C-alpha cells in the first residue's frame, strides 16, 4: 500500500507560472489546487523572481507538499529567454529546497507522454486528459495551470512505477539524516 502524499507541480514561466497540487491517497489522485502566478504586470525581472519566491513559499507553507516536480527548461533559440526561464525555475526549486522538499524535473515530452500516452500531444489534449483523470469541474481551463498539474501527475506516475527521477535533491539536512556514517 502506497503512503499518502502531496505533490506540487510547477510549470516555470516569466510571464505566467503555473502551479498544481495533487494529493495521492490509496493510489487515487485528487486535485487540491491549481492556478497561475501572473508575472506580466512586473517589468523588472528581479521583481518577477521575488514574486515567484513569495508565492511558491506561500503555497508550500499552506499545503505542505511532500515533493515538488518541475518542467525542465526546453531548448530555446533566444538565449536571454532561456536564461530568464532558468532563473524562474531555480527560484521555485530554491523555495522547495529551503523547506527540505525533494525535487524532480521532467522534460515536456515526458510529461505529455505520461499524461496522454503521446509525447507530441498538444497542451489542450493534456488539459483534457487531466480533466478526466482528476475529475476537474472547471469549464474554464487555464493551460499553464493544467501544465503544472501535468507535471505533478507525471511525477506520481513515474515514482509509483519505481522509475528513478534523479536528480532528486532535498537538501543537506536530509542528506545528513540518511548518511550519518559519511559525516566526520
Secondary structure, 3 states (H helix, E strand, C coil): CCCCEEEEEEECCCCEEEEEEEEEECCEEEEEEEEEEECCCCCCHHHHHHHHHHHHHHHHHHHCCCEEEEECCCCCCCHHHHHHHHHHHHHHHHHHHHCCCEEEEECHHHHHHHHHCCCCCCHHHHHHHHHHHCCCCCCCCCHHHHHHHHHHHHHHHHHHCCCCCCCCECCHHHHHHHCHHHCC
